[in-house]
Amino acid sequence: MREVLKLLSDSKFHSGEALGEALGITRAAVWKRLKKIEAAGIAVHSVKGRGYRIPEPLVLLEESRLRAAGLPDNVAVDIPFDTPSTNDVLKKKISLGAKLPALVITEHQTQGKGRRGRVWESGVAKNITMSFAWQFEQGPSVVEGLSLAVGVVIAKVLRDMGVTNPGLKWPNDIHVDNHKICGILLELVADQDVCRVIIGIGLNVESTPEQRAKVDQPWTDLTSRLAYTPDRNEVIANITKGLVDVCEAFASGEGIAKYHAQWQAFDVLFNQPVTVYMGNRQQSGIARGIDMNGALRLETEQGIELLHGGEISVRKQ
Ligand code: BTN
């Protein structure tokens, strides 16, 4: 599918014959692939005598573009066109002994996993679904607070691109003006000595109406915030560079303390009345930032309560 889409990515007309010739396949096989592209959610216009075109130009994910944008040489990259979940691809690779660090990105994630058992929607060839894995030889103890530091990396990349007011909502949603733009899902594959962390990131770059219809909270994307559509390859390369730095800092024991002040500077809940949901329990209070381990400091009538863990959700009152 990727090869046909790449030929169509200029949004110009291509005849079935020309596509078939370029790919070394029959016109019937071209037609089948075009149907698959449509089934994945990309409109293909067909005009008799002129051929096929997609409505808008596309820049596909490509290793050469990622490397040109600075993706570090020691990060192995894999770009399946479609896959259920990039986090699961890395989990599988790790079980087969893959060398880390490694990055997996896809054009079409079909069963994206969100936090707290939710589904993550990301459309086709428009957004960023990426997973990055790192091996911590020091074991699981050094990774406390890592997901918060990943939030800082992404908020900084967005700010450096020109997004106004990116913010972090504990533990690791990235918001712009109260609209979610990015979510992070960390998964650990640990044994006694070594801990491998999979950092899954879903970032909205150019959302489609179909995608928006499936999401039940206010959200936004880079295209509407920047008034242009950035090259996803560049954004992924910049995020990955930041992830390598953060993982190196955690591996050397610096931990969340190094990112504490930066996290607080992006904190959208600071001093806000919030309700925290923890399974069946809920608790209201005032959010007072994070402690030195990355726990949310919730001020209640009883004093400051420290909240840890990924299964908690927080809402502004
Ligand atoms: C959230 O619920 O906010 C976290 C969303 C994380 C989604 C990303 S997309 C890439 C990676 N693969 C997955 O299946 N999930 C994460």
Residues whose N, C-alpha, C, O or C-beta is under 5 A from the ligand:
A	BS01	BTN	S85 T86 N87 Q111 G112 K113 G114 R115 W120 T129 M130 S131 G183 I184 L185 G200 I201 G202
